[in-house]
Amino acid sequence: MSIVEKAAVGLVIALGAVTCLRLISAPLKLALRVLGNAAVGFAALWLLQRTAHYTGITLGLNLFNTLTVGVLGLPGLGLLVLLQWVLT
């Protein structure tokens, strides 16, 4: 195999690697963003549980509530509190 063929094979491999990384990066960024938001939602619900004695507001610390608060933010927390108020 000549040097030109080796360079062509290397170039094809490099372009394939760059293409794969670009295809994977968008879903990976989305997954990391959702994971980070879920962590923030978990922290918010945990703090709400710690202050439940003073505020009287209690919400379960589960995956659904965590993702709701993580994705929707403060409106999601308000939605969960309103939903609990309506259902009880």
N, C-alpha and C positions, 0 to 999 in steps of 0.2 A: 504494500500500500504506500503510495507516494505521499509527500507532505501536503499536497493540494487536497487529496482525498481525506486525509486525517483532519485537515482544517475544515472541510465541508461537513464531515460527520460531527465535529465539535460544535460547529455553528448550528447545525440542525438540533443537536441535543440542547444547546443553550437556549435556542428559541422555543423549543418544546417546554423546557423548564420554566421560562418566563411566562409562557401562555398558561401553563398549569397554575402557577402562583397567582396570576391575575384572575383566573376563574374561581379559585378557592378563596381569595381575599375578601370578596364582597359578602358571601354568607358567613365567613368567619368574623368579620367586623360586626355583622348583625347579631350573631350569637353572643359575642362578647359584650355588646351593648345591652342586650336583654339580660345577660347574667349580672352585669353591673347594676342595672336598674332593679333587678330582683334583690340584690344585696342591700341596696338603699331602702327598698320596700320592707325587707325583713327588719332592718334597723329601726325604721319608723314604727312598725308594729310592735317591736320589742319595747321601745320607749313608751308607746301607748299602754302596753301591758304593765309597765313599771309605774305609771302614773294613774292607773285605773282606780286605785284607792281614793285619790283626790278628785278625779274627774267623773268617775262613775261610768266611763266608756270602756267596754271590754270587747275586744275582737279576738277571734281565734288566730293563733300563729300557725298558719298552714300554707301550703303551696299556692292555693287559689288566691287567698288574701294577699300573700306576698307579691305574686305576679300582678295582681290588680293594682296594688299601690305602687309597685315598681314601674309599671308601664304607664298608668294614668296619672301618677303623682298625687298631689293634694286633692284634686277632684275625685280620684279613685278612693282615697281615704274617706272623703265625705260621702261618696256613693255607698261604701260599705257600712258606714255608721247609719246613714238614712235607711238602708235596706234592713239593718238589724232593728232599727226603731220601728219600722213598718211591720216587720214580721213578728215582733214580740209584743 
